[in-house]
Amino acid sequence: MIGVRVPARVLKKIDKLMVALSCDRSAAIRWLLEAGLDSGLALMLLQASKGKRQSDQICQVIAAGLKHRIAVSAVKRAGPRTSLNATLRAHRAAEETAELRSSLADRIALRKAAKSNDAAPPTTSVPTPPNVLQPPTRNPRELTASEVKAAVDRAVARAAKKTSG
């Protein structure tokens, strides 16, 4: 058995849920716990990734932000004995979030810079002859708003055709 103290407003919400589920309070709380643990936010906190992929790194930043929000709410609820510890945990969580966010931004910027450097032609003193097998590069013109709208409408129609067919 786990005893949990909750404010009266939360108890009222649990009682409404209890009536809606036609069960007792502890069954409603068990249902809430299962639903919460199956939610995307809880799964993100439980994710044990090493953060090698960019999507994993984004998940880590979001999870760190959630940890910070939880720590801040704990500071608001903390009593005089535990308020200092809760404040320190919230501060550490804020620092971790900021560090993860800035490192992710740096990685993204470095990847963009590497891609733009790879796309640039090599600089040599001898001019390279044009490749006759490839067509000349074209300079695309700016699209008007009606052309953009027409392209979007075509893409939406294609997507709808794929899903219905």
N, C-alpha and C positions, 0 to 999 in steps of 0.2 A: 504494500500500500504506500502510496506517495501522497503526502499532505501538501496542499498548495493553498496559499493565501492569495485571494484575488479581491480587487475592489468590488464594491456593491454594484456598480454599473456593469461590470463583466458578469457578475452572478445573474443579473437580470437577463443579459443576453443568453447565457447558458440555460436559464430557465425557459426562455422562449424557444430555444432550440430543443430542449427536453420535451416540450409540449408538441412541437412540430414532428419530432421523431417518435413520439409516444413511448418514451422510455424514462428511466430514472436519471438523476443527475450524473452519476458516475459513468453510465453508458454513453451519455451525451459527451462527456469530457473525453472518454476513450475514442469516440467517433471523431471528435475535433483533433485529437492528437494524431490519429491515423491519417486524417485528411491533411493535416499540416505537414506531417513527415513525408507524405506522398507529393506535396506541392513542389513546384519548380524551385522555390526559394530554399527550401530545406535540402533538396537534392543538390543544389549548387553549393551549399555550405559543406555537404558531405562528400563532394567530389574530391577524389584523391589523385588528381592529375599532377604531373610534374611541370606542366605549363610549357611544353615544347611548341605546341601549335598556337597560333594567334587566337583562335577561339578559346583555348584553355586559359590563355593569359587574360582575356576579356572576362571570362568567368571568375578568375581569381580576383580581379579588380572589383567586380560586382559583389562577390562574397565578402571581401574586405570592407566594402561600404556597408553591407548588411551587419557585419560584426560591429562596426562603428555605431550604427544607429541603435543596435541592441544595447551597446555599452552606454550610450547617452541616455537611453530610457532607464537603464539601471541606476544611473546617477540621480535621475529625478526621483526615483523611488527609494533611494538609499537613505538609511537613517544616519544619525550623527556618528555612530561608530564606524560604519562602513563607507561613508561618503568619500573619504580620502582615497581608499583603495579603488572604489568605483570610478572616481575621477581619473586616477592614474591609468586604469585599464582603458577608459575612453580615450585618453590622450594617446596612449600607445596604439590603439586601433586607428585613430585619425592619422598618426604618422605612417603606419603601415599602408593605409589606403593611399595616402599621398605618394608614398614611395613607389607602390605598385603602379599607380596611374602614370606617374612621370616616366618610369622605366618602360611601360608599354608605349607611351607616346614617343619616347626616344627610339625604340625598336622600329616602330612604324615609320618614323622619319628617316631612319637609316636605310630601311628597305626601299623607300621611295627614292632616296638619293642614289642607292645602288642601281635601281632600275633605270633611272634617268642617265646615269653614267654608262650603263651597258648599252642604252639606246643611242648614245652619241657616237658618231663615226670616229674611227681612230684618226688622230692627227699625225700625218706624215708629210715630209717635205716633197715627196713625189706624188703628183695627183693620180688618183686611181681612175682608170678609164671607165666609162659608163657600161653597165651590163646590158648588152643588146637583147638578151633573152627576157628581161623584165621590162614591163611598161614603165614609162617615166612616172615619177611620183606626182600626184596631183594635189593641188591646194584646195581643200574643200571650202565651200562658201558657207556663210552663216545662214541657218535656216530661219524662215519666217515663222511667226506664231501659228499660222494656218497649216504650214507644212509639218510642224512639230505635232499639232493636234491630229492631223491625218495619220501620221506615223504611229502615234499612240493608239488611235482607234483601230488601225490595222493589227497592231500587236494584241490588243484586247480581244479582237475578233478571232485571231489565230489561237489565243489561249483558250477562249470559250469553245472553239471548234475542237481542240484537242481533248478538253475535259468531257465534252458531251459525246465524242465519238469513240 
